[in-house]
Amino acid sequence: MAGRAEFHQQHLERARAEAQRLLAERPRLGGAWLNWVAAELYQLGPPAYANMVRRELEQAASDE
């Protein structure tokens, strides 16, 4: 479990920044944003990092 916690700690700020970048595109892309953001998340790796970004994106979107 320490490895997972360490990974999370090491990549949290980057994941938050990536989530903000994705969220910032929502007004510009409008209805196409969901498909675009799904494709962006799909390209991220490793999967644990992509999941972190997805969670941060959900959190940031709910905070708006």
PyMOL CGO cylinders between C-alpha atoms (Angstrom):
from pymol import cmd
from pymol.cgo import CYLINDER

trace = [
    CYLINDER, 0.00, 0.00, 0.00, 2.93, 2.35, 0.61, 0.3, 1, 1, 1, 1, 1, 1,
    CYLINDER, 2.93, 2.35, 0.61, 3.72, 2.32, -3.09, 0.3, 1, 1, 1, 1, 1, 1,
    CYLINDER, 3.72, 2.32, -3.09, 0.23, 3.48, -3.98, 0.3, 1, 1, 1, 1, 1, 1,
    CYLINDER, 0.23, 3.48, -3.98, 0.26, 6.26, -1.39, 0.3, 1, 1, 1, 1, 1, 1,
    CYLINDER, 0.26, 6.26, -1.39, 3.70, 7.34, -2.54, 0.3, 1, 1, 1, 1, 1, 1,
    CYLINDER, 3.70, 7.34, -2.54, 2.59, 7.39, -6.18, 0.3, 1, 1, 1, 1, 1, 1,
    CYLINDER, 2.59, 7.39, -6.18, -0.45, 9.48, -5.23, 0.3, 1, 1, 1, 1, 1, 1,
    CYLINDER, -0.45, 9.48, -5.23, 1.66, 11.96, -3.27, 0.3, 1, 1, 1, 1, 1, 1,
    CYLINDER, 1.66, 11.96, -3.27, 4.23, 12.27, -6.05, 0.3, 1, 1, 1, 1, 1, 1,
    CYLINDER, 4.23, 12.27, -6.05, 1.67, 12.92, -8.79, 0.3, 1, 1, 1, 1, 1, 1,
    CYLINDER, 1.67, 12.92, -8.79, -1.18, 14.75, -7.06, 0.3, 1, 1, 1, 1, 1, 1,
    CYLINDER, -1.18, 14.75, -7.06, -0.19, 18.31, -8.05, 0.3, 1, 1, 1, 1, 1, 1,
    CYLINDER, -0.19, 18.31, -8.05, 0.40, 17.26, -11.67, 0.3, 1, 1, 1, 1, 1, 1,
    CYLINDER, 0.40, 17.26, -11.67, -2.97, 15.47, -11.73, 0.3, 1, 1, 1, 1, 1, 1,
    CYLINDER, -2.97, 15.47, -11.73, -4.71, 18.57, -10.36, 0.3, 1, 1, 1, 1, 1, 1,
    CYLINDER, -4.71, 18.57, -10.36, -3.04, 20.78, -12.96, 0.3, 1, 1, 1, 1, 1, 1,
    CYLINDER, -3.04, 20.78, -12.96, -4.03, 18.38, -15.74, 0.3, 1, 1, 1, 1, 1, 1,
    CYLINDER, -4.03, 18.38, -15.74, -7.62, 18.33, -14.49, 0.3, 1, 1, 1, 1, 1, 1,
    CYLINDER, -7.62, 18.33, -14.49, -7.70, 22.14, -14.51, 0.3, 1, 1, 1, 1, 1, 1,
    CYLINDER, -7.70, 22.14, -14.51, -6.34, 22.17, -18.06, 0.3, 1, 1, 1, 1, 1, 1,
    CYLINDER, -6.34, 22.17, -18.06, -9.06, 19.79, -19.20, 0.3, 1, 1, 1, 1, 1, 1,
    CYLINDER, -9.06, 19.79, -19.20, -11.78, 21.69, -17.38, 0.3, 1, 1, 1, 1, 1, 1,
    CYLINDER, -11.78, 21.69, -17.38, -10.62, 24.99, -18.88, 0.3, 1, 1, 1, 1, 1, 1,
    CYLINDER, -10.62, 24.99, -18.88, -11.45, 23.65, -22.35, 0.3, 1, 1, 1, 1, 1, 1,
    CYLINDER, -11.45, 23.65, -22.35, -15.10, 23.00, -21.51, 0.3, 1, 1, 1, 1, 1, 1,
    CYLINDER, -15.10, 23.00, -21.51, -16.43, 26.46, -22.45, 0.3, 1, 1, 1, 1, 1, 1,
    CYLINDER, -16.43, 26.46, -22.45, -14.53, 26.46, -25.74, 0.3, 1, 1, 1, 1, 1, 1,
    CYLINDER, -14.53, 26.46, -25.74, -15.54, 22.94, -26.78, 0.3, 1, 1, 1, 1, 1, 1,
    CYLINDER, -15.54, 22.94, -26.78, -19.12, 23.03, -25.54, 0.3, 1, 1, 1, 1, 1, 1,
    CYLINDER, -19.12, 23.03, -25.54, -21.01, 19.83, -26.34, 0.3, 1, 1, 1, 1, 1, 1,
    CYLINDER, -21.01, 19.83, -26.34, -17.90, 18.21, -27.81, 0.3, 1, 1, 1, 1, 1, 1,
    CYLINDER, -17.90, 18.21, -27.81, -16.06, 18.49, -24.50, 0.3, 1, 1, 1, 1, 1, 1,
    CYLINDER, -16.06, 18.49, -24.50, -17.14, 15.12, -23.05, 0.3, 1, 1, 1, 1, 1, 1,
    CYLINDER, -17.14, 15.12, -23.05, -15.85, 13.15, -26.02, 0.3, 1, 1, 1, 1, 1, 1,
    CYLINDER, -15.85, 13.15, -26.02, -12.68, 15.21, -26.13, 0.3, 1, 1, 1, 1, 1, 1,
    CYLINDER, -12.68, 15.21, -26.13, -11.95, 14.84, -22.42, 0.3, 1, 1, 1, 1, 1, 1,
    CYLINDER, -11.95, 14.84, -22.42, -12.59, 11.08, -22.60, 0.3, 1, 1, 1, 1, 1, 1,
    CYLINDER, -12.59, 11.08, -22.60, -10.03, 10.82, -25.40, 0.3, 1, 1, 1, 1, 1, 1,
    CYLINDER, -10.03, 10.82, -25.40, -7.54, 12.92, -23.42, 0.3, 1, 1, 1, 1, 1, 1,
    CYLINDER, -7.54, 12.92, -23.42, -7.96, 10.73, -20.33, 0.3, 1, 1, 1, 1, 1, 1,
    CYLINDER, -7.96, 10.73, -20.33, -7.58, 7.59, -22.44, 0.3, 1, 1, 1, 1, 1, 1,
    CYLINDER, -7.58, 7.59, -22.44, -4.18, 8.81, -23.62, 0.3, 1, 1, 1, 1, 1, 1,
    CYLINDER, -4.18, 8.81, -23.62, -2.84, 9.43, -20.12, 0.3, 1, 1, 1, 1, 1, 1,
    CYLINDER, -2.84, 9.43, -20.12, -0.74, 6.83, -18.43, 0.3, 1, 1, 1, 1, 1, 1,
    CYLINDER, -0.74, 6.83, -18.43, -0.16, 4.93, -16.36, 0.3, 1, 1, 1, 1, 1, 1,
    CYLINDER, -0.16, 4.93, -16.36, -3.78, 4.00, -15.59, 0.3, 1, 1, 1, 1, 1, 1,
    CYLINDER, -3.78, 4.00, -15.59, -3.38, 4.96, -11.93, 0.3, 1, 1, 1, 1, 1, 1,
    CYLINDER, -3.38, 4.96, -11.93, -2.42, 8.48, -12.99, 0.3, 1, 1, 1, 1, 1, 1,
    CYLINDER, -2.42, 8.48, -12.99, -5.31, 8.72, -15.46, 0.3, 1, 1, 1, 1, 1, 1,
    CYLINDER, -5.31, 8.72, -15.46, -7.67, 7.72, -12.64, 0.3, 1, 1, 1, 1, 1, 1,
    CYLINDER, -7.67, 7.72, -12.64, -6.19, 10.41, -10.42, 0.3, 1, 1, 1, 1, 1, 1,
    CYLINDER, -6.19, 10.41, -10.42, -6.78, 13.02, -13.11, 0.3, 1, 1, 1, 1, 1, 1,
    CYLINDER, -6.78, 13.02, -13.11, -10.34, 11.78, -13.60, 0.3, 1, 1, 1, 1, 1, 1,
    CYLINDER, -10.34, 11.78, -13.60, -11.05, 12.05, -9.87, 0.3, 1, 1, 1, 1, 1, 1,
    CYLINDER, -11.05, 12.05, -9.87, -9.51, 15.53, -9.69, 0.3, 1, 1, 1, 1, 1, 1,
    CYLINDER, -9.51, 15.53, -9.69, -11.54, 16.56, -12.73, 0.3, 1, 1, 1, 1, 1, 1,
    CYLINDER, -11.54, 16.56, -12.73, -14.76, 15.35, -11.10, 0.3, 1, 1, 1, 1, 1, 1,
    CYLINDER, -14.76, 15.35, -11.10, -13.88, 17.22, -7.92, 0.3, 1, 1, 1, 1, 1, 1,
    CYLINDER, -13.88, 17.22, -7.92, -13.01, 20.43, -9.73, 0.3, 1, 1, 1, 1, 1, 1,
    CYLINDER, -13.01, 20.43, -9.73, -16.19, 20.27, -11.80, 0.3, 1, 1, 1, 1, 1, 1,
    CYLINDER, -16.19, 20.27, -11.80, -18.33, 19.78, -8.70, 0.3, 1, 1, 1, 1, 1, 1,
    CYLINDER, -18.33, 19.78, -8.70, -16.63, 22.77, -7.03, 0.3, 1, 1, 1, 1, 1, 1,
    CYLINDER, -16.63, 22.77, -7.03, -17.69, 25.14, -9.82, 0.3, 1, 1, 1, 1, 1, 1,
]
cmd.load_cgo(trace, "trace")
